[in-house]
Each structure stands twice: as structure tokens, then as C-alpha cells.
């Protein structure tokens, strides 16, 4: 387990974007961030997030959720196999759907 894992899990439970101060990150991790964070931030991609701007002046890091893939989107939809839709049939032919 990466020493950064608690931070990645914390971020994964946020909304689409979150900006944390260095102090807030230290509170989540139990230690202050250092230069190794710059190498470790790529681990966040596996959670569907990326590191945005890092402001040394304000001492903040912005994290942004990556857009979901189409496959992830469809997998997240509820199962609709129990919905029974009865489309009208054309005379002696296949069911017909019209969009008026």
C-alpha cells in the first residue's frame, strides 16, 4: 500500500473537483507532503482523478475527477431488464417504432 493511499481514498469520495491546502493534506495523511508527491500523484489516475494546479504561493493542490469512459457510464446505469415495453406491430410484420 502506498503511503499516499489515505489521500487518494479521501479524494475519491469528493465531488468533481476539490482544492486542499497543504495543511489539510497533512491532516489526511498524518504527515506533510514533500517532493515525492510529484512522483506519486500519477497513482491517483487509478481512482479516476488527476492532480491539477499545485500552488506553492497559496500552498494548495487542486484535484479533478476525470471524465468517465462510456463503458463506466453504462455499467453505472441501473439494470432495466425487468421493464416490459410493448411496441406496436405492423400488420404481419416486425414491431414498428415511430418518433413523431
Secondary structure, DSSP 8 states (H G I E B T S, - for coil): --TTHHHHHHHHTS-SEEEEEHHHHHHHHSS---THHHHHGGGGGGGTEEEEEEETTTTEEEEEE----HHHHHHHS---TT------B-TTS-B-----
